[in-house]
């Protein structure tokens, strides 16, 4: 019988490995930082950066950030070609440049002939000469000089080079082949052409064939026989560019989107803009195209850049070809075995029998009262189907019938989250109305509630049996267990910190793993005398644990809303998996199962996810080297060529800070071009940090208040065994302070008595001046002691209860009107009796509110500027100035001293 299961999973794996032809596109436009929404050309260099030629400049994209190269601002960039890892050529429509990316320098090449030429494309030949196709002929850059090698009477529209270094040019009057060695130039025309001319717009070369685009047709030119043949017509879609790869042509059109043509059967697939689908391409005018691996890069006219994020196939998504594709289906529960497969969803349950699929829901199954299927459990030759709010049912797969399990209210009007058995003839149900123990043989049941047992909460989300026949119960208020007729809370260990329990699992070593909603992962020993608490401070991407399962090699797999973790309890090694690994979405349900062949299965909001760890799971999750893409010093971007950054950041081995520079920011990329913010990284500053610091959903890190010294920054993918990137950071010491200290010490020793006397004298004069000034200012205002107390009391009560300081536009006049007192008397009370002015008095309250909100965790949701405005400050500068003046600290110094981490400075 096991062979049936293996055959089923073999077929399943085969179909799941067939990639979807078209993946969702991500769009990048001016709102994301592009200089223009029109992309003339796309180029990927040897350092894995994507370069974009635009009508108004040159942009660099690293998968996260977009950088505009200032040298090319307002230049109409048409083509890019690389020389080596440092230099590449950039062509505008009028000029040719060599750009040094390491030093951020540019060399402009002078043209020896007509200055009014229009460059169409640049391309290196097999001898590394740079070809320059223009409307005035063909030029070449050799030995750092531009010279014309042939005059072409008609406009050149595109150029390529074949394997024999023959230049092929499309023009408005035919196809041209040019032998650079012999100097021979041949022009080829279409035979029996129905078009009025031989105008070609684009071409590409592969395997002795040149593929050409005309106004709306694709032709093939055989280099050996020198003959044309038509491949296909594209129905009034003007062809702008053509690209060959893997026996397919990718044709960009002006208005018809991207056409993908199979050279095997000449079928055409169209990628077009769909206004109702934000994941389609953003424009049907395709100005440029690049196929990098399996990722499409599409440059459009006024639609920006579109690309398909890179995703590995580490994980599969269940797809039974022609019958059912789970992609996009919310899988809440499952039961997969060698004979039958049942999936529970939010829209009923699905049963697979041989090559047929049967669905059961409230629409076609009268007895079923709820479509949300929370659990599925085998019961004799049938299945128990637990629902949310609709009770529990019995499914007969042979008769394809669904019946009520029992008619008692506890089984009918209830939510059934979890089912297990104790191997003593009992089925246990975890429900939102307590724990149910059902005796199979006697058909009797017992209900445990908070009123008749030690159950700590009636809302039960998960139950499981351990090796000692205890039933562990995860509730909305913590963990307990049933043993020998009673329910207990663990006594030898304190697990009271656990609140809501979402998942329970008993491993092969008889440990109990508890997945909580906020407290992370807890491993309890078999004798319940010790536990291990694992959180985001260790390696979890998030403290909400959605499911737990153990594979055949005794690795523990943990699902969280920010990534999946494979954990080795023996070595404490871990590896984090993200959307890049093929997980369709981070939200998993409490459905996890391992089948007999070792395949792991998870219910996900966007499909049934599976993985066999034995089949093709790479040892490392590091597919690409992390590159430092930019550096910020004290919040300011360092330009390449500055003293701190003499060469580009990816070439830097050491970053030196002077004594006055206090913070450093690092932006980085692994150039995987995957789903944004889907990767998890870690960094450690050796010499300052003892542990790796987690970076989730970002590609940057900031280190503030850096003391003088030498450090080594290590940066890696979370869970990688070795750092992938390292760079030294050196901050010099300041000797100026020692010189001044010496001078001051000498002065103090020489004149300490006189100095102290002068200070005291100055202080008395200042106090006397302040008192006299205050008396002069308020000498015409008479105020009695009772009135002083009344104003003080009204002022303090108004600020405490009404909180007017939260208004950034608050004025003294507003406060005076609110407490019904003259403005001058309120000012006098503040100055003479509260020893403050109105601004400092108001800002003191605002600072106190800021401290309270920061301690409540709101600093993780707001930037400092946004949170200060919530507290009444009108600007970031006024907030920092007032905070320093009143507290003697900057906000960042206070947060660090208070132990409050900040993610958004």
VENBEL-V742479 format. One record per backbone hydrogen bond with DSSP energy under -1.0 kcal/mol. NH is the residue of the N-H (numbers start at 0). CO is the residue of the C=O. E is the energy in kcal/mol with one decimal. If there is no record, write none. Layout:
{{NH/CO/E} {NH/CO/E}}
//
This chain:
{{3/0/-1.1} {5/1/-2.2} {6/2/-2.7} {7/3/-2.6} {8/4/-2.5} {9/5/-2.4} {10/6/-2.6} {11/7/-2.4} {12/8/-3.0} {13/9/-2.3} {14/10/-2.2} {15/11/-2.4} {16/12/-1.3} {17/14/-1.1} {24/278/-2.8} {25/306/-3.0} {27/304/-3.1} {31/28/-1.7} {33/28/-1.8} {38/299/-2.3} {39/52/-2.3} {40/52/-1.3} {42/50/-2.3} {44/48/-2.1} {47/44/-1.8} {49/60/-2.5} {50/42/-3.7} {51/58/-2.8} {52/40/-2.3} {53/56/-2.7} {56/53/-1.1} {58/51/-2.2} {59/66/-3.1} {60/49/-3.3} {61/64/-1.8} {66/59/-2.8} {68/57/-2.7} {71/68/-1.6} {72/69/-1.5} {73/55/-2.4} {74/71/-1.9} {76/53/-2.5} {76/74/-1.2} {77/90/-2.8} {78/90/-1.6} {80/88/-2.1} {82/86/-2.0} {83/86/-2.0} {87/98/-1.7} {88/80/-3.7} {89/96/-2.2} {90/78/-2.8} {91/94/-2.5} {92/75/-1.6} {96/89/-2.5} {97/106/-2.6} {98/87/-3.3} {99/104/-3.1} {100/85/-2.8} {103/99/-1.6} {104/99/-1.3} {106/97/-2.4} {108/95/-2.6} {118/92/-2.3} {119/132/-3.4} {120/132/-1.4} {122/130/-2.0} {124/128/-2.6} {127/124/-1.7} {129/140/-1.7} {130/122/-3.4} {131/138/-2.9} {132/120/-2.8} {133/136/-1.7} {134/117/-1.5} {137/149/-2.4} {138/131/-2.6} {139/146/-2.6} {140/129/-2.6} {141/144/-2.3} {144/141/-1.3} {146/139/-2.4} {148/137/-2.7} {149/137/-1.5} {156/169/-3.2} {157/169/-1.2} {159/167/-2.2} {161/165/-2.1} {164/161/-1.7} {166/177/-2.5} {167/159/-2.9} {168/175/-2.8} {169/157/-1.8} {170/173/-1.7} {171/154/-1.3} {173/197/-2.1} {174/187/-2.4} {175/168/-2.9} {176/185/-2.8} {177/166/-3.0} {178/183/-2.7} {182/178/-2.4} {185/176/-2.7} {187/174/-3.5} {199/170/-2.7} {200/212/-3.3} {201/212/-1.1} {203/210/-1.5} {205/208/-2.5} {208/205/-1.2} {209/220/-2.7} {210/203/-2.7} {211/218/-2.7} {212/201/-2.4} {213/216/-2.8} {217/231/-2.8} {218/211/-2.6} {219/228/-3.5} {220/209/-3.0} {221/226/-2.6} {222/207/-2.3} {225/221/-2.2} {228/219/-1.9} {230/217/-3.0} {231/217/-1.3} {233/215/-3.4} {238/214/-1.1} {239/251/-3.3} {240/251/-1.5} {242/249/-1.7} {244/247/-2.2} {248/260/-2.5} {249/242/-3.3} {250/258/-3.2} {251/240/-2.0} {252/256/-1.7} {253/237/-2.7} {254/252/-1.1} {254/283/-1.9} {256/283/-2.5} {257/270/-2.4} {258/250/-2.8} {259/268/-3.1} {260/248/-2.9} {261/266/-2.4} {262/246/-2.2} {265/261/-1.8} {268/259/-2.6} {270/257/-3.0} {276/273/-2.2} {279/276/-1.9} {285/252/-2.9} {286/298/-1.6} {287/298/-1.9} {289/296/-2.3} {291/294/-2.5} {294/291/-2.3} {296/289/-2.5} {297/305/-3.4} {298/287/-2.5} {299/303/-1.7} {300/284/-1.8} {303/36/-3.5} {304/27/-2.8} {305/297/-2.7} {306/25/-2.1} {307/295/-1.6} {309/672/-3.0} {311/579/-3.9} {314/580/-1.9} {315/609/-2.7} {317/607/-3.0} {319/323/-3.4} {322/319/-2.6} {323/319/-2.7} {325/317/-2.7} {327/605/-2.0} {328/325/-2.8} {330/603/-2.4} {331/343/-2.3} {332/343/-1.7} {334/341/-2.1} {336/339/-2.4} {341/334/-2.2} {342/349/-2.4} {343/332/-2.9} {344/347/-2.7} {347/370/-3.2} {348/359/-2.2} {349/342/-3.0} {350/357/-3.2} {351/340/-2.5} {352/355/-2.3} {355/352/-2.3} {357/350/-2.7} {359/348/-2.7} {364/360/-1.9} {372/344/-2.5} {373/385/-1.9} {374/385/-1.5} {376/383/-2.2} {378/381/-3.0} {381/378/-2.5} {382/394/-1.9} {383/376/-3.8} {384/392/-2.7} {385/374/-2.8} {386/390/-1.9} {387/371/-1.8} {390/413/-2.6} {391/410/-2.2} {392/384/-2.3} {393/402/-3.3} {394/382/-3.3} {395/400/-2.7} {399/395/-1.6} {400/395/-1.4} {402/393/-2.3} {404/391/-1.7} {410/407/-1.7} {411/407/-1.1} {412/408/-2.6} {415/386/-2.4} {416/429/-2.0} {417/429/-1.6} {419/427/-2.0} {421/425/-1.4} {426/437/-2.6} {427/419/-3.4} {428/435/-2.6} {429/417/-3.2} {430/433/-1.7} {431/414/-1.4} {433/457/-2.3} {434/447/-2.2} {435/428/-2.3} {436/445/-3.0} {437/426/-3.3} {438/443/-3.6} {439/424/-2.2} {442/438/-1.3} {443/438/-1.1} {445/436/-2.3} {447/434/-3.6} {459/430/-2.4} {460/473/-2.2} {461/473/-1.4} {463/471/-1.6} {465/469/-2.1} {468/465/-1.7} {470/481/-2.0} {471/463/-3.2} {472/479/-3.2} {473/461/-3.3} {474/477/-2.6} {475/458/-1.5} {479/472/-1.8} {480/487/-2.6} {481/470/-2.9} {482/485/-3.1} {485/482/-1.4} {487/480/-3.3} {497/494/-1.7} {500/474/-2.6} {501/514/-3.0} {502/514/-1.7} {504/512/-1.8} {506/510/-2.1} {509/506/-1.9} {511/523/-2.5} {512/504/-3.4} {513/521/-3.4} {514/502/-3.1} {515/519/-2.3} {516/499/-2.3} {519/542/-2.2} {520/533/-2.8} {521/513/-2.3} {522/531/-2.8} {523/511/-3.4} {524/529/-2.5} {527/524/-1.9} {531/522/-2.5} {533/520/-3.4} {537/534/-1.6} {538/534/-1.4} {539/534/-1.7} {544/515/-2.9} {545/558/-3.1} {548/556/-1.8} {550/554/-2.2} {553/550/-1.8} {555/566/-3.0} {556/548/-3.6} {557/564/-2.9} {558/546/-2.3} {559/562/-1.4} {562/559/-1.2} {563/576/-2.2} {564/557/-2.8} {565/574/-2.8} {566/555/-3.1} {567/572/-2.8} {571/567/-2.7} {574/565/-1.9} {576/563/-3.7} {580/577/-1.4} {581/578/-1.8} {588/602/-3.0} {590/588/-2.3} {592/600/-2.1} {594/598/-2.3} {597/594/-2.4} {599/610/-3.6} {600/592/-2.8} {601/608/-2.7} {602/590/-2.6} {603/606/-1.9} {604/586/-2.5} {606/328/-1.1} {606/603/-1.6} {608/601/-2.4} {609/315/-2.3} {610/599/-1.9} {614/611/-2.1} {626/668/-3.4} {628/666/-2.1} {629/666/-1.4} {631/664/-2.8} {632/635/-2.6} {633/662/-2.0} {635/632/-1.9} {637/630/-2.9} {640/644/-3.2} {641/638/-1.9} {647/101/-2.7} {650/647/-1.9} {654/727/-2.8} {656/729/-3.4} {660/657/-1.5} {663/702/-2.5} {664/631/-3.3} {665/700/-2.9} {666/629/-2.4} {667/698/-2.3} {668/626/-2.4} {677/674/-1.4} {680/694/-2.5} {681/715/-2.7} {682/692/-2.1} {683/713/-2.1} {685/711/-2.7} {687/684/-2.4} {688/684/-3.0} {692/682/-3.4} {694/680/-3.0} {696/678/-1.1} {700/665/-2.1} {702/663/-2.8} {705/661/-2.7} {708/730/-2.1} {710/728/-2.7} {711/685/-1.3} {712/726/-3.1} {713/683/-2.7} {714/724/-2.7} {715/681/-2.5} {717/679/-2.4} {719/716/-2.2} {723/714/-1.3} {724/714/-2.2} {726/712/-1.8} {727/652/-2.5} {728/710/-2.3} {729/654/-2.7} {730/708/-2.9} {731/656/-2.4} {738/734/-1.7} {739/735/-2.4} {740/736/-2.4} {741/737/-2.1} {742/738/-2.3} {743/739/-3.1} {744/740/-2.7} {745/741/-2.3} {746/742/-2.4} {747/743/-2.8} {748/744/-2.7} {749/745/-2.3} {750/746/-2.2} {754/750/-2.8} {755/751/-2.4} {756/752/-2.3} {757/753/-2.5} {758/754/-2.2} {759/755/-2.5} {760/756/-2.7} {761/757/-2.8} {762/758/-2.5} {763/759/-2.3} {764/760/-2.5} {765/761/-2.5} {766/762/-2.6} {767/763/-2.7} {768/764/-2.5} {769/765/-2.8} {770/766/-2.6} {771/767/-2.6} {772/768/-3.0} {773/769/-2.7} {774/770/-2.3} {775/771/-2.5} {776/772/-2.7} {777/773/-2.3} {780/777/-1.5} {787/783/-2.2} {788/784/-2.3} {789/785/-2.2} {790/786/-2.5} {791/787/-2.7} {792/788/-2.6} {793/789/-2.3} {794/790/-2.9} {795/791/-2.6} {796/792/-2.2} {797/793/-2.3} {798/794/-2.0} {799/795/-2.3} {800/796/-2.4} {801/797/-1.9} {805/802/-1.5} {806/803/-2.0} {809/806/-1.7} {814/810/-1.7} {815/811/-2.6} {816/812/-2.2} {817/813/-1.9} {818/814/-2.0} {820/815/-2.5} {825/821/-2.0} {826/822/-2.1} {827/823/-2.0} {828/824/-2.4} {829/825/-2.1} {830/826/-2.4} {831/827/-3.0} {832/828/-1.7} {833/828/-1.4} {835/829/-2.6} {840/836/-2.4} {841/837/-2.4} {842/838/-2.6} {843/839/-1.8} {844/840/-1.0} {845/841/-1.8} {846/842/-2.5} {847/843/-1.7} {848/844/-2.1} {849/845/-2.2} {850/846/-2.3} {851/847/-1.9} {852/848/-2.6} {853/849/-2.4} {854/850/-2.0} {855/851/-1.4} {856/853/-1.2} {857/852/-1.9} {859/856/-1.7} {860/857/-1.3} {861/857/-1.5} {866/862/-2.6} {867/863/-2.5} {868/864/-1.9} {869/865/-1.5} {871/868/-1.2} {872/867/-2.2} {878/874/-1.7} {879/875/-2.5} {880/876/-2.6} {881/877/-2.4} {882/878/-2.5} {883/879/-2.2} {884/880/-2.2} {885/881/-2.6} {886/882/-2.5} {887/883/-1.5} {893/889/-2.2} {894/890/-2.6} {895/891/-2.3} {896/892/-2.2} {897/893/-2.4} {898/895/-1.0} {899/894/-2.9}}
//
